[in-house]
């Protein structure tokens, strides 16, 4: 029925009284069909009907519009209409929904990218799948007069890793000779369960219970060792865990970015600490990441500021009190971000924070002031 009404409306076969009802929003249609019909009337009717349909659209609840703009099968004409409308009334939430909708054409995103404010450019800059698929989008971001240095850096890193280096590798004709280094193996204890772990031409036969110290350094590259949590390194890793590190750190940056988005929870736990920012950001923007993982990451003292800032920007995650608590208590969280969440903490947690010497002095003093303020208001 809704599809039939829309077809008749576009064919000019709907009676005037029904057109009036549609323009007023009183004709019974599902939200999506109603919006599509109203947009058609705005663009293809008399002045009176056009004005009435425009008022009806403007008075529609924002949550209904946002839900439509987030729909994977969003009609392109609806998308374009609301993008233009949102620009005129400065409704950034509508534009953000369009930017994040997977059905939005890359060409249209490239058009929008030349005029977006920095906070919305950020939404595009972190979407590596889009950037890789549509290099034109990177060009458009660079053309935007409002683009920040940080966003430019992200775009340049993506172009470097996924296009420039790839082109250089494909054009290179020099072959690297195979390594002839001697394999190393420690003495074998025949009474303990053993496993073989390798890195390149290195090989070590080790106990399956724990690999640590010099043995670990022999089978993992330096960057992999640096990414291991100090406590985990001290306790030792199983051969299975070592194999995961080996697999990851043999990958190129583009391969690690893809793994960050599509890999397992264990792999994300390693890649979140990757020294390459594109990889760690790939984890935090992965569609597979869970709130429990975000909670874990928010408490890690060796986490980068950018990752903590991304966690804090996720509206769903910050509904979790534990994540907010972790962010405020994490000394690596940017100070403005931590201060913004301070008032959301329970009184006992604010009091403990005021005595926590592991957080920046600014945070500790702000917590002490909040404790005094709450006491004056009778919140003990």
C-alpha positions in Angstrom: 0.0 0.0 0.0 2.7 2.7 0.9 4.6 1.8 -2.3 1.5 2.0 -4.4 0.6 5.5 -3.0 4.1 6.7 -3.7 4.0 5.4 -7.2 0.6 7.1 -7.8 1.8 10.3 -6.2 4.9 10.5 -8.5 2.6 9.6 -11.5 0.2 12.5 -10.7 -2.6 10.0 -10.0 -3.4 11.0 -6.4 -6.5 13.2 -5.8 -6.0 16.7 -4.4 -7.6 15.9 -1.0 -5.2 13.0 -0.4 -2.3 15.2 -1.5 -3.4 17.8 1.2 -3.5 15.0 3.8 0.0 13.8 2.9 1.4 17.4 3.0 -0.1 17.8 6.5 1.3 14.5 7.6 -2.1 13.1 8.5 -2.4 10.5 5.8 -1.6 7.0 7.3 1.8 6.1 6.0 4.9 4.5 7.6 7.6 7.0 8.6 9.9 6.2 5.7 7.2 6.4 3.1 5.8 9.6 4.6 9.1 11.3 4.5 9.7 10.2 0.9 6.3 11.5 -0.1 6.8 14.8 1.7 10.1 15.3 0.0 8.5 14.7 -3.4 5.8 17.3 -2.6 8.5 19.8 -1.6 10.2 19.4 -4.9 7.2 18.9 -7.2 4.2 20.7 -6.0 2.4 24.1 -6.0 3.7 26.8 -3.6 0.9 26.1 -1.1 1.5 22.3 -0.9 5.3 22.8 -1.0 5.1 25.1 2.1 2.8 22.8 4.0 5.0 19.7 3.2 8.1 21.7 4.3 6.5 22.6 7.6 5.5 19.0 8.2 9.0 17.8 7.5 10.5 20.4 9.8 8.2 19.4 12.6 8.8 15.7 12.4 10.5 14.3 15.6 14.3 14.2 15.3 14.6 10.6 16.5 12.4 9.5 13.5 14.6 11.4 11.0 17.8 10.0 12.6 16.5 6.5 12.4 15.7 7.0 8.7 19.1 8.4 8.0 20.8 5.5 9.7 18.8 2.9 7.7 21.2 0.8 5.5 18.7 0.9 2.5 18.2 4.7 2.8 16.7 6.2 -0.4 19.3 8.5 -2.0 16.8 11.3 -2.6 15.9 11.3 1.1 19.6 11.4 1.9 20.4 14.3 -0.3 17.4 16.3 0.9 18.3 16.0 4.5 22.0 16.6 3.9 21.1 19.9 2.3 18.5 20.7 5.0 20.9 19.8 7.8 23.5 22.1 6.4 21.1 25.0 6.3 19.8 24.6 9.9 23.2 23.4 11.3 21.8 20.0 12.4 25.1 18.2 12.6 23.5 15.0 14.0 21.8 14.5 10.7 24.9 15.0 8.7 26.9 12.6 10.9 24.2 9.9 10.4 24.6 10.3 6.6 28.4 10.1 6.9 28.2 6.9 8.8 25.6 5.2 6.7 27.2 2.5 4.6 24.8 3.1 1.7 25.9 6.8 1.3 27.7 6.9 -2.1 31.4 7.6 -1.9 31.1 10.3 -4.5 28.6 12.2 -2.3 30.8 11.9 0.7 33.7 13.4 -1.4 31.4 16.3 -2.2 30.5 16.8 1.5 34.1 16.4 2.7 35.1 19.7 1.1 32.8 21.7 3.3 32.4 19.8 6.6 33.5 21.2 10.0 36.5 19.5 11.7 34.5 17.3 14.1 32.6 15.7 11.1 35.8 15.5 9.0 37.1 13.3 11.8 34.2 10.9 11.2 35.4 10.4 7.6 39.1 10.4 8.5 38.8 7.4 10.8 36.8 5.4 8.3 39.7 3.7 6.6 37.6 1.3 4.6 36.0 4.3 2.8 39.3 6.1 2.4 41.0 3.0 0.8 38.0 2.3 -1.4 37.7 5.9 -2.6 41.0 7.8 -2.7 39.0 10.8 -4.1 37.6 11.2 -0.5 41.2 11.8 0.8 41.7 14.5 -1.8 38.4 16.2 -0.8 39.3 16.2 2.9 42.7 17.8 2.1 40.8 20.5 0.1 38.6 21.5 3.0 39.8 24.9 4.4 38.8 23.8 7.9 40.9 20.6 8.0 43.1 20.2 11.0 46.7 19.0 11.1 45.7 15.8 12.9 43.1 14.9 10.2 45.7 15.7 7.5 48.2 13.4 9.3 45.6 10.6 9.3 44.9 11.0 5.6 48.6 11.2 4.7 49.3 8.0 6.8 46.6 6.1 5.0 47.7 7.2 1.6 51.3 6.3 2.5 50.6 2.9 3.8 47.9 1.7 1.4 48.9 3.4 -1.9 52.4 4.9 -2.0 54.2 2.0 -0.3 52.1 -0.6 -2.3 53.0 1.1 -5.5 56.7 1.2 -4.6 56.7 -2.5 -3.7 55.0 -3.4 -6.9 57.5 -1.5 -9.0 60.5 -2.8 -7.1 62.5 -5.3 -9.1 65.2 -6.1 -6.5 64.8 -9.5 -4.8 65.9 -9.9 -1.2 68.0 -13.1 -0.8 66.9 -15.7 1.6 68.4 -15.5 5.1 71.1 -18.1 5.8 71.2 -17.3 9.6 71.8 -20.3 11.9 68.9 -21.5 13.8 69.1 -21.5 17.6 67.6 -24.0 19.9 68.1 -24.3 23.7 68.8 -27.6 25.4 65.7 -29.8 25.4 64.3 -31.1 28.7 62.8 -34.4 27.6 60.7 -34.6 30.8 58.6 -31.5 30.1 56.0 -31.0 27.4 57.6 -29.1 24.5 56.5 -27.0 21.6 58.3 -25.3 18.7 58.0 -21.6 18.1 59.5 -19.7 15.2 60.2 -16.2 14.0 61.7 -16.0 10.5 64.7 -18.2 10.5 64.9 -18.4 14.3 63.6 -21.4 16.1 63.3 -22.3 19.8 62.1 -25.5 21.4 60.4 -24.4 24.6 58.1 -25.5 27.4 54.4 -25.2 26.5 53.7 -23.8 29.9 55.6 -20.6 29.8 58.0 -18.7 27.5 59.7 -15.7 29.0 63.0 -13.8 29.4 65.8 -14.5 26.9 63.9 -17.3 25.2 61.0 -14.9 24.4 63.4 -12.3 23.0 64.8 -15.0 20.7 61.5 -15.8 19.0 59.8 -12.4 18.9 61.0 -9.1 17.2 61.6 -6.0 19.3 58.4 -4.3 18.3 56.3 -7.3 19.4 58.1 -7.5 22.7 57.4 -3.8 23.3 53.7 -4.4 22.7 53.5 -7.1 25.4 52.1 -6.0 28.7 54.9 -6.0 31.3 53.0 -8.2 33.7 52.2 -10.7 30.9 55.9 -10.6 29.9 57.0 -11.3 33.4 54.6 -14.2 33.9 55.6 -15.7 30.5 53.5 -16.5 27.4 52.3 -19.8 26.2 53.5 -21.0 22.8 50.0 -20.4 21.4 50.1 -16.8 22.6 53.6 -16.3 21.1 52.3 -17.7 17.8 49.6 -15.0 17.7 52.2 -12.3 18.3 54.4 -13.7 15.6 51.6 -13.9 13.1 50.6 -10.3 13.8 54.0 -8.8 13.7 54.9 -10.5 10.4 52.0 -8.6 8.8 52.2 -5.3 6.9 50.4 -2.3 8.3 47.5 -2.6 5.9 47.1 -6.3 6.8 47.1 -5.4 10.5 44.5 -2.7 9.9 42.3 -5.3 8.3 42.9 -7.7 11.2 42.1 -5.0 13.7 38.6 -4.6 12.2 37.9 -8.3 11.5 40.1 -10.3 13.8 39.4 -12.1 17.1 39.1 -10.5 20.6 42.6 -11.8 21.4 44.0 -10.2 18.3 42.3 -6.9 19.0 43.8 -7.0 22.5 47.3 -7.1 20.9 46.6 -4.7 18.1 45.1 -2.0 20.3 48.7 -1.4 21.5 50.2 -1.3 18.0 52.7 1.5 17.6 51.0 2.5 14.3 48.1 4.7 15.1 46.0 3.5 12.1 46.1 -0.1 13.5 45.0 0.8 17.0 42.3 3.1 15.7 41.2 0.2 13.5 40.5 -1.8 16.7 38.6 0.9 18.4 36.4 1.4 15.4 35.9 -2.3 14.6 32.3 -3.4 14.3 33.2 -6.4 16.3 34.5 -4.6 19.4 32.5 -5.1 22.6 31.7 -2.8 25.5 33.6 -5.2 27.7 36.7 -4.7 25.6 36.3 -0.9 25.8 36.0 -1.2 29.6 39.3 -3.1 29.6 41.1 -0.7 27.3 39.9 2.3 29.3 41.7 1.0 32.4 45.1 0.3 30.7 47.8 2.7 31.7 49.8 2.2 28.6 46.9 3.1 26.3 47.4 6.0 23.9 45.6 9.3 24.5 43.8 9.1 21.1 42.3 5.7 21.9 41.1 6.9 25.3 39.6 10.0 23.6 37.8 7.7 21.1 36.4 5.6 23.9 35.2 8.8 25.7 33.5 9.9 22.4 31.4 6.8 22.1 27.9 7.7 23.4 27.0 4.1 24.2 30.1 3.2 26.0 30.1 6.2 28.4 26.7 5.0 29.7 28.8 2.4 31.4 29.8 3.8 34.8 32.9 1.6 35.0 34.2 3.0 31.7 33.7 6.6 33.0 35.4 5.7 36.2 38.3 4.1 34.4 38.8 7.1 32.1 38.8 9.6 35.0 41.3 7.5 36.9 43.5 6.7 34.0 46.5 9.2 34.0 46.8 8.9 30.2 43.3 10.2 29.6 43.4 13.8 28.2 42.8 16.2 31.1 39.8 18.0 29.5 38.1 14.6 28.9 38.7 13.4 32.5 37.4 16.7 33.9 34.3 16.5 31.8 33.4 13.1 33.4 34.4 14.0 37.0 30.9 15.2 38.1 29.4 11.8 37.0 31.4 9.9 39.6 29.9 8.7 42.9 31.0 10.7 46.0 33.2 7.9 47.4 35.0 7.6 44.1 35.5 11.3 43.8 36.9 11.3 47.4 39.3 8.5 46.6 40.3 10.3 43.4 41.2 13.4 45.4 43.8 11.3 47.2 45.1 9.4 44.2 48.7 10.4 43.5 48.7 8.5 40.2 46.5 10.9 38.4 47.5 14.4 37.2 47.5 17.1 39.9 44.8 19.0 38.0 42.4 16.1 38.3 43.2 15.4 41.9 42.7 19.1 42.9 39.4 19.3 40.9 38.2 16.1 42.7 39.1 17.7 46.1 37.1 20.8 45.2 34.1 18.7 44.1 34.3 16.8 47.4 34.1 20.1 49.3 31.2 21.4 47.1 29.2 18.3 47.6 29.8 18.4 51.4 28.5 22.0 51.5 25.4 20.8 49.7 24.9 18.0 52.1 26.1 15.1 49.9 28.2 13.0 52.3 
